[in-house]
Amino acid sequence: MTDTSSPIVNSYSVHEDQLKWFDVPLVAGGKAAVLFGDPTKAGTVVLRFKFPSNRQTRPHRHPYAEYTTILSGKVYYGEGEQFDTSNPEIGKVGTFAIVPAGQAHFVWTMDEEAIVQLQFEGPSSTIFVDAADDPQGR
């Protein structure tokens, strides 16, 4: 006889009041919270980011694909090695976007805070197109 029962699945949840926010050097005043995984280790990582109003990231890339969903606000997105606001993709609440591994990109906010959820395969690594833009001096 074959066992047709469902496999046991351990559920996992994180509630808003359980989030532990920390500073993000990528954007001045930005905050992040880990929802799942460890950004310093290999494996799936899910983060939530708060981007303050009127902030930007400098052009950068990651060695992994990023999967992002906008939860609040608007996020303006550009691709390339030069920061250029002339032809943005504008992501509104509910927008899902994928940035391929190695793709130079940058984001910015205008007059409102934005919160995004980001998933990638760790460990976390940000490579700035211009090394002088790296706030950690790497």
C-alpha positions in Angstrom: 0.0 0.0 0.0 1.3 3.5 -0.9 1.3 6.3 1.6 -0.7 9.1 0.0 -0.8 11.4 3.0 0.6 15.0 2.6 4.1 15.7 3.7 4.5 17.6 6.9 5.2 21.3 6.3 6.5 23.5 9.0 5.0 26.9 8.6 6.8 30.1 9.3 5.5 33.6 9.9 6.8 37.0 11.0 4.5 39.7 12.2 5.1 43.4 11.7 5.7 44.0 15.4 8.4 41.3 15.4 10.6 43.0 12.8 14.0 44.2 13.9 15.0 47.1 11.7 18.7 48.0 11.1 20.4 50.7 9.1 21.2 50.0 5.4 24.4 51.7 4.1 23.1 51.4 0.5 20.7 54.4 1.0 21.0 57.2 3.6 18.3 56.7 6.2 17.3 53.4 4.8 16.2 50.5 7.0 15.9 46.8 6.5 14.5 43.8 8.5 15.3 40.2 7.9 12.1 38.1 7.3 13.8 34.9 6.5 17.4 33.5 6.2 20.7 35.0 7.0 22.1 37.6 4.5 25.7 36.7 5.4 25.2 33.0 4.5 24.3 30.9 1.4 20.6 30.3 1.0 17.3 32.0 0.5 17.0 35.5 2.1 13.9 37.6 2.3 14.3 41.2 3.5 12.0 44.1 3.9 13.4 47.6 3.0 12.2 51.1 4.0 13.4 53.7 1.6 12.8 57.3 3.0 11.4 59.9 0.7 13.7 61.7 -1.7 16.5 59.1 -1.5 18.5 57.2 -4.1 20.9 54.3 -4.5 24.0 54.8 -6.6 24.4 52.4 -9.6 25.3 48.9 -8.3 24.9 45.2 -9.1 24.6 42.0 -7.3 26.0 38.5 -8.2 22.4 37.1 -7.7 19.0 37.9 -9.1 16.7 40.0 -6.9 13.0 39.5 -6.7 11.2 42.6 -5.4 7.6 43.5 -4.5 6.6 47.0 -3.7 4.4 47.0 -0.6 3.9 50.8 -0.2 4.9 54.0 -2.0 6.5 54.3 -5.4 9.9 53.2 -6.4 11.6 54.6 -9.5 14.0 52.2 -11.2 16.7 52.6 -13.8 19.2 50.3 -15.4 22.8 51.1 -16.4 26.1 52.3 -15.0 25.1 56.0 -14.8 22.5 57.4 -12.5 19.8 58.8 -14.9 16.3 59.8 -14.0 15.2 60.6 -17.5 13.5 57.3 -18.4 12.4 55.5 -15.2 10.3 52.5 -14.7 7.8 53.5 -12.0 6.8 50.8 -9.6 3.6 51.3 -7.6 2.1 49.2 -4.8 1.8 45.6 -5.9 4.5 45.8 -8.6 6.8 42.7 -8.8 10.2 43.1 -10.5 13.2 40.9 -11.2 16.7 42.3 -11.6 18.9 39.7 -13.2 22.2 38.8 -11.6 25.0 41.2 -12.6 22.6 43.9 -14.0 23.7 47.4 -13.0 20.7 49.3 -11.6 19.7 52.1 -9.3 16.5 53.1 -7.5 15.1 56.3 -6.0 12.1 57.7 -4.2 10.4 61.0 -4.6 8.1 62.6 -2.1 7.0 59.5 -0.1 8.6 56.6 1.7 8.5 53.3 0.0 8.6 49.8 1.5 9.7 46.8 -0.6 10.2 43.2 0.0 13.3 41.6 -1.6 14.3 38.0 -2.1 17.6 36.6 -3.2 20.0 33.7 -2.8 22.7 34.8 -0.3 25.2 35.7 0.8 24.4 39.4 0.3 26.8 41.3 -1.9 26.6 44.8 -3.4 29.2 45.9 -6.0 29.1 49.6 -6.8 29.8 50.6 -10.4 31.9 53.5 -9.0 33.9 52.2 -6.0 33.8 55.7 -4.5 30.0 55.3 -4.0 30.5 52.4 -1.6 29.5 53.8 1.8 31.6 51.0 3.4 34.7 51.8 1.4 35.1 48.3 -0.1 
